[in-house]
Amino acid sequence: MIILAATPIGNLGDASTRLREALEAATVIASEDTRVTQRLIAALGIANRPRLIALHEHNERQKADELVELAREHDLLVLSDAGMPTVSDPGFPLVAAAAAAGVLVTVIPGPSAVVTALAVSGLPTDRFAFEGFLPRKAGERSRRLAELAGDRRTLVFFEGPSRLAPSLEALAEAFGADRPAAVCRELTKLHEEVRRGPLGELAEWAAAGVRGEIVIVVGGAGDTTVDPEGALERVLGLAASGTRLKDAAALVAAETGLGKRDLYEAALAHRQRPVDVP
């Protein structure tokens, strides 16, 4: 049997009881980086020392058949460095080979940077698509984004810190600078940060340099006829319920794609209007 197990994406406290039990019982583990797995086992205080087999993007297709045969005789625990194996991490060729060979595959669910970022982004979660990492080459990236520009689903991307600014610039160019988005950095870690706003503003912010593990969440292509009056009423309503005006403007800007500064100034002007006294 093959057991896909999700590992913490940052905070070790997110290691599930089932993951701990699987690590304690495992005789063989296939992992993205055996050194990371060794550190995880030590950090969780687990005394078991199973056999570790490297399973990464450079060898997973060659290793798949061998590991499937191994899984016929031994339970094979499969780990990525963080999160769920197969989700932008090694594991898919192994699962496909196991399914074709009739070998049972099961899962120990747990942390996922994709759904964690989606949940905290403030963007619609009813329909979304995970796009992994954008292509490194500018031409390929532009073609991919052109294909996605009209997608009405919320889109989720992984990105590295050195590529964040150019990726946000490319997103703003392809989707429009006002498209709402969120950059989620160091999720579940000490310096977790979620920055929300239009793509253009986020690209300007990222130009100064950003560190850490990053997930970008981008709102889907919506109706281009946004009602500014309705958006202003939403800002004023949030402010009336106790939300700071700047925060209310930022939230509605992320929801609608309208400019945060424009909404804030419009709300200030509305507050300062003289009231007619009968």
N, C-alpha and C positions, 0 to 999 in steps of 0.2 A: 504494500500500500504506500502511496505517496501522500504526505501531509504538507500542505502549503500553510505556513504560519506567518501571520503578521507580527512584526516587531515594532517597538516604539519608534516614532519619528523624531523624538527628542527627549521627552520626559520618561525616565525609566519607570516611573510610577504607573505608566500606561501598559506595562507588561501584564498580560492577563494571567489568571491562575492556570488556565489551560496551556498557555505558552510555557510557563514555568514547569508544569508537569511533563510536557513533551520534551523539554530540554533535559530534565532529570532522567527521563526514561530512554532517550534516544541512544541508539548504538551507532547510527550513521547519519550525518547531516551533510547535505549539499548546500553550500552557501556562496553568496556573491563574493565575499571576501572573508576568508577563513580567519584572518586576524581580527576583523570586526566581530565575528561570531565568538571568538575566544574572549574578547573583552566583554561582550554581553554576558556570557556565561559567568565570568568572574564577577562582574558588577552585580549580578543577581544572586550571588552567593551560592551557586550551584556547584556541587562537588563532582558531578559526572564529567567524564572526559571522553566523549564519543569520537569516533573516526570522522574527520572532516575532509570533504571533497570540494574543491573549488568548482563553482558553476557560474560562469560569467559570460558577458556578451561575446567574448572571443572564442569560447570553446563549447557553448551550450548545445549547438547543433551536433557537434561531433560526440558529445557526451550523452546525448539523450537516450539512444538505444541501450547503451551500457547501463545507465542508471535505471531504466525501465526493467531490465532483467534483474538488477540488484533488488528492486522493489518487489519482485515476485517472492523473494525469500525473506527480506527484512523490511520493516517499516522505515521509509526514507523521509526524514524531515527536511523540508526545503525552506531556506531563509534568504531574504535579500538584506542589504545593509540596513534598510529602514522601510517600514510599511509592508504592503502586501506583494509577495513575489508575483511576477507576470505583469504587474501594472507599471509600465515603463521601467521594468526591472527584469532580470533573467527569470526564466521559468516557462514561458509559453511553449517553446519547442518540446520541452519535457512533458508538459501536460498533453499536448497534441499527440505525442508519440505514445504516451500511456493510454490515452483514450482509444487510439487505433489498435493497441495491443490488448485491450480489455483489462488493463490494470487499474484498480480502484484509486481514485484521487479524491481526497477530502480536504477540508480547510479548517484552520483555526483563525477565525476572523479577529480583526483588531484595528489598530490605527491606520489611517490612510490620509496622506497629505491632500489628495484630491477632494475628498468629501469634507475634510476639516476646513480647507480654504473656502470651498463653496458655501458651507454653512455660515461662516463668519463674514463673508464678503458683503452681505447686504443686498446682493443681486438675486434675481429669481432662481429658484431651485427646482421648479417643477419639471423643467426640461433642460438638460445640459449635455455637453459633449466634452470629453477629455481628449486633447490634441497632443499631449506629450511635449517634447521639446521642438521648437521651431527649427527649420533648417539653418545651418550656419552660414551658408552662402547667400548673399543678398538677393540674387536672382531667384533662387529656389524658394527663399522665404517670401518674396513678393508674390510669386505664383501661388503659393499655399494660401496666403492671406487673401488674395483676390478670390480664391475659391470659397473662402469662409465669410467674406464680407457681408453676404446677404443672409447668412444663417441666423434664424430667429432664436436659437437656443443660447443659453449662457455657455461661454467657452472657457475651458480651464487649460492652462499651459504650465509646464515646468520651465524654469530658466535659471541659469547660473548668474552670479553677481556681476561678472565682467561683461556679460551679454545683455543685461537687463535694459540699460539705456537704449542701445540700438534696436532692441526688440520692441520696446514701447514706442519708439519713434516710428518704426515700421508699422506697428499696429495703428497708431494715430493717423498715419498717412493712408493706410488701406481702409480703415473703418470710420475715419473722421475723428478730429481732435476732441470732439465733445462726447464721444461714446463713453458711457460710464464703465468704470473698471475698479479693481482693487488689487493691490500688491500685498501679498501675505508673506511675511518674512519670519524665519526662525520659529515656526509654529510649535507650540507646546514647550518651548525653551525659555530660558530666563529673559532674553531680550526680544520676545515675541512682539511683532509690530504688524498692524494692518492699516494700510494707507489707502483711502478711498478717494475717488475723484474722476474727472474726465481724463482720457488717455493723454491729451496734450499736457495737462498739468503734471500728471505722473511722470511723463517723459522728462520734463524740466527738472523735477525733483530728483530723479534717478541719475541725471547727468553729473551730479556731484559725487556719485559713488555710493553703492549700497553693498553691504556684506550679508553673508548667510545663505541659507537654503531658501529658495524663493518659489512661490506659486503666483501666477497671474490669473485673475478671474476677470472676464470681459463680458459685459452685457450683450445680449443678442441684438440683431438688427430689428428695431421696432418701427412703429408708425412714425414717419418723419414729421408728422404734424402734431408736435407737442403743444399743449395748451399752456401758455405762460401764465395766464390768470389763475388757472387751476393749480399750477405749481406754486405760485405765490400764496394762494390760500392754504396749501399744504404746509408751506414754511411757517406761516402765521399760526396755523393750528397747532403745529408741533411746539412753537415757542410759547403759545398760550398754555400748553400742558406742562411746561417746565423745562423744555429743552433749550439750551443756549441758542441764541439766534444764529450764530456762526455754524454751530453743529447742525442745526435744522437746515440751513442753506446747503451745507455740504451733503447731507443725507438726500435731500430732494434733487440736488445736482447729480448725484450718483444714480438715482432712480430714473431721471428723465433725460440726462445728457445736456441739460442746460448749464450755463456757466455759474459756478458757485458764487463768484463775486457779483454777477448781475443779480442773482436771486437775493443775496444779502443786502445789496444797495437798494433794491426795490422794496424789500421788507422794511428797511430803515426809513425810506421815504414814506411808506404807507403809515408807519407809526407816527411820523412827525406831521402828518396832514392835520390841519385844524378841524376840529369837530364842530359841526353846525349845532347851535343851541337854539331851540324854538323860542 
